[in-house]
Amino acid sequence: MKKKKTNAKITKAKMTKAKKIKKKTKKLQYPKIITFACNWCSYAGADLAGVSRFQYPPSLRLIRVMCAGRITPTFILDALTDGADGVIVSGCHFEDCHYISGSRKAEKVVETTRKLMHLLGMDGRRLRFELISAAEGQKFATVAREFTEEITNLKKEKHGKK
């Protein structure tokens, strides 16, 4: 005949199980990354990555913009100050831009924003600029994985857990 477990033992077992679950979920937390993606190329590349089932972390929140050239430093800095761990600005390749010079303008905005981030005491590595076409779903997934890993390492470095 088996002995009955006391309430204290049952509670202790539940708490131990809860701690194990909490540890597992802590390891699986991804950084929050905002991605401003050009409607014509980068957003279509992200769509292709999803349709083709290329694996990338669920850390990206995509915001579709008509052109990456429409992004301002305010958009990027607001995203970072509102809790995003990183920001990707992604547009068409320079020669394929639907708005002719939108990607070049976006590149300049990202450079300017990096300088502002430095002045504000933010790490410039939290911002990335990428050129991704509609046919580059694999590249989109690769960029997502690499940037997520980079941001995760920055967070560990910041908290002294390297």
ABEGO torsion letter per residue (X at the ends): XBBBBBAAAAAAAAAAAAAAAAAAAAAABBBBBBBBBBAAAAAAAAAAAAAAGBBBBAABBBBBBABAAABBAAAAAAAAAAGBABBBBBBBBAAABAAGAAAAAAAAAAAAAAAAAAAAGBBAAABBBBBBBAABAAAAAAAAAAAAAAAAAAAAAAAGAX
